[in-house]
Amino acid sequence: MATSSSSNALMWRRLFRRFEGRGVSLQSQLRDMVVQALAEGFIAPGAALPSSRSLALALGLSRTTVSIVLQSLSDQGLIEGRPRSGYYALTGPLNPQAPRRPQADAPDQAAQWDARLKQHPAAQRNIRKPANWQQQPYPFIYGQWDEGLFPFRHWRSCVLESLQAQSVRRWAPDHLDRDEASLLAQVHSRLLPARGIWVERDEILITNGAQQATYLIAQLLMDRNTRVGIEDPGYPDARNVFSLQTRHVLPLPVDADGLVISPALKRCDYVYLTPSHQCPTTVTMSLARRQALLDAAQQHDIMLLEDDHESELNFAGKPTPALKSLDTAGRVLYLGSLSKTLAHGLRLGYLVAPAPVVRELRAMRRLMMRHVATNNQQAAASFIAHGFHEAYVRRLNLAYRERARVLTAALAQHAPQLQTSAARGGSALWVQGPQGLDTSALAERLLAQGVVVEPGSVFYADPPAACNAMRIGYSSIVVDRIDEGVRIIARELRAVRSR
């Protein structure tokens, strides 16, 4: 029920706490609180707001701060200021009367939407992460950011550049199907050449992460009869995207050198692979295997979709050249991402393909979302141009090398029954347990103690009843927490095995 202007101070204090600790000014926090109170109906339409004096006393703020905020909201037409009377809630959009859902005259008249669904993506198996993983003391979670490593100051300066008037004039208008020129230039001249890839600008498309690039490719190039090979174990989201488009998604084996050149390969029209750090085993495809794969693709007329997964995260020698850099026949479509290194929430990726293919992909992207958010593109372009991205990747590699070393040593000491492969890069270890171990059950027990790991069954096209593999990440856990977290893993592992 809406609250009148005589609301007690306790309600306002509780409401204000929702907005504390956001790293913004007290005025901004107070403004957000009042707007939220109006939107949620805490203040009835037309009712008076508390006076600046009473609100200041309730929240422990200065009366000047409160007066400035209330006057600002009034100036913007969000509340109404009345001379010698105070401020009042409007009866417009910020104070909606909750609409009642119309009821069908009879149950059998209700629309039956379930029968109209042509696909059921919600039923697919997906990687799942606890929503509160950042609050867990031992987040051995794959590929997520660590705020202790993130270059806040440098990123903030690039965002501020994008907010200058001349910058806003560039990114604010509708770009239709165009990409932000500054980011396109950085991908073309800095990111791709670092992987040995030299292409023309009309062969590059900016995407909402590599995920959107995969979806666009599937929509444009595949139908129900297209045969698509994917590593097994492999990336579940790619497998799910292809499964929505074709009936023929073929699992392909992986070994210590990456994707195996198996007889099943020649049955494929397309093959999706992650050669830099295979998802999820983290193995790096050898140079000899890469050349053999390109030869097989040429022989059997196969197109390759290279997701250059975490290629920048390399701390065990010189990076292996991208598969695309070795491609002389134009058979490799290349997917890259800034999300994996900079921030997942940024959702920035890029795709390299022949110009005619990019032209069609660009037209398809326009139908979906027109273009990727250009303010984010511009900030990211500045981040790369100023050298901040390169410096950040070096910092990540130093931190990840140490974390991988400590994690590997802790597992060897406390849980020797778990088999791991040497980490050459990336942000996680792929771990195999004893036969019969159910890592899904283990992960549930661990989460109850604040330890987050990823059970391995979701990565397999046809997982065993009890999958004994799991992924243990080190990108988001500080070094000092690793040993104790592994001790808990070892203890719960013994408990699960003894049952």
C-alpha positions as a printed Julia matrix, in Angstrom:
499×3 Matrix{Float64}:
   0.0     0.0     0.0
   1.3     3.48   -0.83
   2.83    5.41    2.07
   1.85    9.0     2.9
   4.18   11.88    3.77
   3.94   10.88    7.45
   5.98    7.74    6.79
   8.3     7.02    9.67
  12.03    7.58    9.54
  12.76    3.84    9.73
  11.19    3.18    6.34
  13.26    5.89    4.71
  16.47    4.65    6.31
  15.81    1.11    5.08
  15.02    2.34    1.61
  18.14    4.5     1.51
  20.35    1.51    2.4
  19.48   -0.07   -0.94
  21.46    2.65   -2.66
  24.45    2.93   -0.36
  27.89    1.67   -1.38
  27.41    2.22   -5.11
  30.45    4.43   -5.48
  28.35    7.51   -6.33
  27.71   10.75   -4.46
  25.19   11.11   -1.62
  23.11   13.33   -3.87
  22.97   10.59   -6.52
  22.06    7.97   -3.92
  19.29   10.16   -2.53
  17.98   10.97   -5.99
  17.83    7.29   -6.91
  16.06    6.51   -3.64
  13.33    9.12   -4.19
  12.78    8.04   -7.8
  12.53    4.41   -6.69
  10.09    5.34   -3.91
   7.89    7.08   -6.47
   8.09    4.25   -8.98
   7.27    1.54   -6.44
   4.36    3.48   -4.96
   5.85    4.1    -1.52
   4.5     7.61   -1.96
   0.91    7.77   -3.14
   0.14    9.8    -6.29
  -0.52   13.39   -5.26
   0.8    12.84   -1.72
   3.34   15.16   -0.1
   6.93   14.08    0.22
   8.64   14.44    3.61
  10.05   17.91    4.22
  13.73   18.44    3.55
  14.27   18.84    7.31
  12.58   15.56    8.3
  14.17   13.62    5.44
  17.61   14.93    6.35
  17.12   13.91    9.98
  15.87   10.44    9.0
  18.82    9.72    6.7
  21.58   11.51    8.56
  22.23   13.89    5.66
  22.61   17.62    5.54
  19.47   19.59    4.8
  21.32   21.32    1.97
  21.97   17.98    0.24
  18.3    17.01    0.53
  17.07   20.41   -0.65
  19.33   20.31   -3.73
  18.06   16.86   -4.71
  14.39   17.69   -4.24
  14.73   20.93   -6.19
  16.56   19.08   -8.98
  13.8    16.47   -9.22
  11.23   19.24   -9.32
  13.12   21.08  -12.08
  13.1    17.88  -14.14
   9.38   17.39  -13.69
   9.69   14.22  -11.63
   7.98   15.76   -8.58
   5.92   18.89   -8.14
   7.13   21.79   -6.01
   4.4    24.03   -4.54
   5.31   27.42   -3.04
   5.25   27.41    0.78
   3.8    23.92    0.71
   6.63   21.51   -0.18
   7.02   18.79   -2.8
   4.36   16.38   -4.03
   4.31   13.14   -5.99
   2.9    13.41   -9.5
   0.16   11.19  -10.84
   2.05   10.33  -14.03
   4.3     7.41  -15.08
   6.4     7.38  -11.89
   3.26    6.68   -9.87
   1.49    3.99  -11.85
  -1.62    2.36  -10.56
  -0.91   -1.36  -10.74
  -2.94   -2.71  -13.66
  -4.98   -5.81  -13.11
  -4.43   -8.69  -15.5
  -7.52   -9.24  -17.63
  -9.08  -12.64  -17.04
 -10.43  -14.88  -19.77
 -14.17  -15.42  -19.63
 -13.52  -19.15  -19.52
 -10.33  -21.22  -19.01
 -10.58  -22.81  -22.46
 -10.47  -19.35  -24.07
  -6.93  -18.6   -22.82
  -4.33  -18.47  -25.6
  -2.28  -21.68  -25.79
   1.26  -20.46  -26.41
   3.02  -23.72  -25.58
   1.6   -25.39  -28.68
   2.96  -22.6   -30.85
   6.61  -22.9   -29.78
   8.76  -24.16  -32.66
  11.89  -24.57  -30.54
  12.67  -25.07  -26.86
  16.07  -23.44  -26.14
  15.22  -23.2   -22.43
  15.39  -27.0   -22.28
  19.0   -27.14  -23.48
  21.88  -27.98  -21.16
  23.86  -24.83  -20.35
  26.78  -23.84  -18.18
  25.31  -22.55  -14.93
  27.0   -20.25  -12.45
  25.64  -19.3    -9.03
  24.27  -15.78   -9.26
  26.13  -14.88   -6.08
  29.48  -16.42   -7.03
  31.27  -13.13   -6.32
  30.16  -13.35   -2.69
  31.59  -16.86   -2.25
  34.96  -17.12   -0.46
  36.43  -19.64   -2.93
  35.23  -18.79   -6.46
  37.1   -21.33   -8.61
  34.97  -20.16  -11.5
  36.09  -20.03  -15.09
  36.88  -16.9   -17.03
  35.23  -14.3   -14.81
  36.87  -11.05  -13.85
  38.78  -10.16  -10.72
  38.12   -6.59   -9.65
  41.5    -6.56   -7.91
  43.18   -6.82  -11.32
  40.83   -4.64  -13.36
  42.33   -1.28  -14.41
  39.51    0.9   -13.13
  41.39    4.18  -13.55
  42.36    3.51  -17.16
  38.92    2.24  -18.13
  37.26    5.21  -16.43
  39.44    7.65  -18.36
  38.46    5.99  -21.64
  34.77    6.13  -20.74
  35.15    9.81  -19.9
  36.73   10.37  -23.32
  33.65    8.81  -24.9
  31.48   11.32  -22.97
  33.15   14.39  -24.41
  30.85   16.36  -26.69
  32.72   15.56  -29.91
  32.77   11.86  -29.01
  29.07   11.77  -28.18
  28.33   13.37  -31.53
  30.06   10.41  -33.19
  28.48    7.54  -31.28
  25.03    8.89  -30.36
  23.41    8.83  -33.84
  21.98    5.63  -35.26
  24.77    3.79  -37.09
  22.26    1.52  -38.87
  24.53   -1.39  -39.8
  27.92    0.32  -39.41
  30.56   -0.36  -36.8
  32.31    2.33  -34.78
  35.26    3.28  -36.99
  37.71    3.71  -34.1
  37.21    0.16  -32.77
  37.26   -1.31  -36.25
  40.61    0.41  -36.79
  42.06   -1.05  -33.57
  40.89   -4.57  -34.38
  42.29   -4.22  -37.89
  45.66   -2.72  -36.99
  46.38   -4.03  -33.47
  44.4    -7.07  -32.33
  44.37   -9.15  -35.51
  48.02   -8.54  -36.52
  49.02   -9.68  -33.01
  47.56  -13.07  -34.0
  49.24  -13.01  -37.4
  46.04  -12.1   -39.26
  46.08   -9.46  -41.95
  42.75   -8.68  -43.64
  40.87   -5.75  -45.12
  38.44   -3.76  -43.0
  35.44   -4.95  -44.98
  36.3    -8.47  -43.79
  35.68   -7.56  -40.12
  32.37   -7.35  -38.23
  31.99   -6.14  -34.63
  29.64   -8.36  -32.63
  28.07   -8.64  -29.18
  30.78  -11.06  -28.13
  31.85  -14.25  -29.89
  28.47  -15.69  -28.88
  26.58  -13.48  -31.3
  29.13  -14.18  -34.02
  28.44  -17.9   -33.64
  24.68  -17.35  -33.8
  24.92  -15.15  -36.9
  27.08  -17.71  -38.69
  24.62  -20.49  -37.88
  21.68  -18.44  -39.16
  23.41  -17.45  -42.38
  25.3   -20.59  -43.37
  23.39  -23.56  -41.92
  20.07  -25.31  -42.44
  18.47  -28.48  -41.08
  20.73  -30.71  -43.18
  24.06  -28.96  -42.59
  26.6   -31.19  -40.83
  28.48  -29.33  -38.11
  31.33  -30.89  -36.17
  32.19  -29.68  -32.67
  34.83  -30.76  -30.17
  33.7   -33.28  -27.54
  34.03  -32.22  -24.82
  33.36  -28.78  -26.21
  31.69  -25.42  -25.72
  28.01  -26.01  -24.78
  26.7   -22.67  -26.05
  28.09  -23.29  -29.53
  26.64  -26.81  -29.55
  23.25  -25.39  -28.5
  23.33  -22.67  -31.16
  24.04  -25.18  -33.91
  21.43  -27.61  -32.57
  18.72  -24.98  -33.04
  19.66  -24.73  -36.71
  20.57  -28.25  -37.81
  19.77  -31.85  -36.95
  23.36  -32.92  -37.55
  25.74  -31.72  -34.82
  28.58  -34.24  -34.76
  30.84  -34.71  -31.71
  34.55  -34.89  -32.61
  37.23  -36.33  -30.31
  39.93  -34.26  -28.58
  43.36  -35.36  -27.37
  46.47  -33.71  -25.91
  47.06  -31.88  -29.22
  43.5   -30.62  -29.61
  40.92  -31.7   -32.18
  41.73  -35.15  -33.57
  41.9   -35.6   -37.36
  39.43  -38.51  -37.24
  37.36  -40.21  -39.97
  34.3   -38.34  -38.65
  35.85  -35.09  -39.82
  35.2   -35.72  -43.51
  31.46  -35.98  -42.84
  31.32  -32.33  -41.76
  30.42  -29.23  -43.75
  31.65  -26.99  -40.91
  33.82  -27.61  -37.87
  33.76  -25.36  -34.82
  36.9   -25.49  -32.67
  38.83  -23.63  -29.95
  42.48  -24.34  -30.83
  44.26  -21.77  -28.62
  42.92  -23.09  -25.31
  40.44  -25.83  -26.02
  37.16  -25.47  -24.18
  37.09  -27.04  -21.64
  40.32  -29.11  -21.52
  42.56  -26.01  -22.05
  44.98  -27.92  -24.35
  46.62  -25.93  -27.13
  46.47  -27.4   -30.63
  49.98  -28.06  -31.9
  51.28  -26.36  -35.02
  51.55  -29.71  -36.8
  47.93  -30.55  -35.94
  46.78  -27.14  -37.2
  48.44  -27.7   -40.55
  47.03  -31.21  -40.78
  43.55  -29.85  -40.07
  43.87  -27.23  -42.8
  45.0   -29.94  -45.23
  42.02  -32.11  -44.28
  39.66  -29.16  -44.67
  40.98  -28.54  -48.17
  40.75  -32.21  -49.1
  37.18  -32.7   -47.86
  35.79  -29.2   -48.56
  35.26  -28.3   -44.9
  34.91  -24.77  -43.54
  36.47  -24.11  -40.12
  35.05  -21.82  -37.43
  37.96  -20.79  -35.21
  36.94  -19.39  -31.83
  40.33  -18.01  -30.73
  39.43  -18.77  -27.16
  41.55  -16.88  -24.59
  44.43  -16.63  -27.05
  45.89  -13.59  -25.25
  46.1   -15.51  -21.98
  49.33  -17.31  -22.66
  52.11  -17.71  -20.1
  54.08  -20.78  -21.18
  56.13  -19.63  -24.14
  55.48  -18.06  -27.51
  51.79  -18.13  -28.56
  50.93  -20.6   -31.32
  49.84  -18.77  -34.5
  46.11  -18.52  -35.04
  44.66  -21.1   -37.39
  43.42  -18.21  -39.54
  46.99  -16.92  -39.91
  47.94  -20.22  -41.59
  44.89  -20.29  -43.86
  45.8   -19.65  -47.5
  42.54  -20.96  -49.01
  40.01  -18.79  -47.17
  38.49  -21.72  -45.28
  38.69  -20.28  -41.76
  36.17  -17.89  -40.22
  37.74  -16.28  -37.17
  35.94  -15.3   -33.94
  37.65  -13.03  -31.41
  36.5   -11.37  -28.21
  37.35   -8.55  -25.82
  34.91   -9.93  -23.26
  37.21  -12.77  -22.22
  40.01  -10.44  -21.16
  38.52   -7.01  -20.49
  35.06   -7.73  -19.03
  32.34  -10.23  -19.87
  29.65   -7.64  -19.29
  31.1    -5.44  -22.03
  29.91   -7.91  -24.7
  32.34   -6.96  -27.46
  33.66   -9.38  -30.04
  34.62   -9.45  -33.68
  34.38  -11.8   -36.63
  36.65  -12.16  -39.66
  35.26  -13.63  -42.88
  35.41  -12.97  -46.63
  33.89   -9.6   -47.52
  30.77  -11.05  -49.23
  30.04  -13.14  -46.11
  30.57  -10.16  -43.8
  28.21   -8.1   -45.95
  25.43  -10.65  -45.41
  26.23  -11.07  -41.72
  26.09   -7.3   -41.29
  22.65   -7.19  -42.91
  21.47  -10.01  -40.64
  22.85   -8.27  -37.56
  20.91   -5.14  -38.54
  17.69   -7.14  -38.47
  18.53   -8.4   -34.97
  19.87   -5.26  -33.27
  21.13   -2.83  -35.92
  24.62   -2.45  -34.4
  26.63   -3.03  -31.24
  26.44   -0.2   -28.67
  28.75    2.44  -30.11
  29.62    4.15  -26.82
  31.12    0.87  -25.57
  32.92    0.42  -28.88
  34.46    3.87  -28.62
  35.6     3.41  -25.02
  37.15    0.05  -25.89
  38.9     1.56  -28.91
  40.51    4.2   -26.7
  41.5     1.53  -24.19
  43.37   -0.37  -26.91
  44.82    2.72  -28.63
  46.34    4.05  -25.39
  48.08    0.73  -24.71
  45.94   -0.03  -21.67
  44.63   -3.29  -23.07
  48.08   -4.67  -23.82
  49.3    -3.69  -20.35
  46.21   -5.27  -18.75
  46.74   -8.54  -20.6
  50.36   -8.64  -19.41
  49.14   -8.1   -15.84
  46.58  -10.88  -16.23
  49.18  -13.29  -17.55
  51.51  -12.63  -14.63
  48.7   -13.09  -12.11
  47.24  -16.16  -13.85
  50.63  -17.85  -14.15
  51.1   -17.6   -10.39
  47.55  -18.7    -9.62
  47.82  -21.67  -11.98
  51.1   -22.69  -10.32
  49.64  -22.47   -6.82
  46.44  -24.28   -7.82
  48.34  -27.1    -9.54
  50.62  -27.54   -6.52
  47.7   -27.5    -4.08
  45.79  -30.12   -6.06
  48.89  -32.34   -6.22
  49.39  -32.04   -2.46
  45.85  -32.27   -1.14
  43.97  -34.15   -3.89
  46.47  -36.35   -5.74
  43.62  -38.52   -7.04
  42.66  -35.66   -9.36
  44.55  -35.61  -12.66
  45.38  -32.24  -14.22
  47.22  -31.21  -17.36
  49.92  -28.54  -17.34
  48.43  -25.07  -17.78
  49.98  -23.19  -20.7
  47.49  -20.35  -20.47
  43.81  -19.59  -20.17
  42.01  -19.16  -16.88
  41.16  -22.68  -15.65
  42.35  -26.25  -15.17
  40.47  -29.26  -16.53
  40.52  -31.94  -13.87
  39.73  -35.66  -14.12
  38.74  -37.57  -11.01
  38.53  -41.31  -10.27
  36.06  -43.4   -12.24
  32.62  -43.22  -10.71
  33.07  -39.74   -9.26
  30.0   -37.56   -9.86
  31.31  -34.0   -10.04
  27.76  -32.6   -10.2
  27.09  -33.99   -6.72
  30.52  -32.84   -5.57
  29.88  -29.3    -6.87
  26.65  -29.08   -4.87
  28.41  -30.09   -1.67
  31.22  -27.63   -2.33
  28.88  -24.71   -3.03
  27.33  -25.18    0.41
  30.8   -24.39    1.79
  31.48  -21.41   -0.44
  33.55  -23.25   -3.05
  32.47  -22.79   -6.68
  33.64  -25.28   -9.33
  32.07  -26.3   -12.64
  31.01  -29.95  -13.12
  32.05  -31.32  -16.48
  28.96  -33.14  -17.78
  27.56  -30.11  -19.62
  30.58  -30.06  -21.95
  29.85  -33.52  -23.37
  27.33  -34.18  -26.12
  26.39  -37.47  -24.43
  27.61  -37.23  -20.82
  28.08  -40.33  -18.69
  25.67  -40.89  -15.81
  28.41  -39.84  -13.4
  30.86  -37.48  -15.09
  34.2   -37.49  -13.26
  35.58  -34.3   -14.87
  35.29  -30.69  -13.75
  36.71  -27.28  -14.52
  38.49  -25.39  -11.75
  39.13  -21.75  -12.61
  41.68  -19.35  -11.18
  40.8   -16.02  -12.8
  38.6   -14.8    -9.96
  40.21  -16.2    -6.82
  43.14  -14.52   -5.11
  46.26  -16.58   -4.5
  45.85  -16.57   -0.72
  42.5   -18.38   -0.95
  43.55  -21.16   -3.32
  45.2   -23.59   -0.9
  42.37  -23.49    1.66
  39.8   -23.85   -1.12
  41.58  -26.93   -2.45
  41.69  -28.41    1.06
  37.89  -28.17    1.14
  37.68  -29.78   -2.3
  39.89  -32.65   -1.09
  37.84  -33.12    2.06
  34.53  -33.22    0.21
  36.04  -35.47   -2.43
  36.89  -38.01    0.27
  33.39  -37.68    1.72
  31.72  -38.27   -1.65
  33.94  -41.27   -2.43
  33.3   -42.86    0.92
  29.52  -42.87    0.54
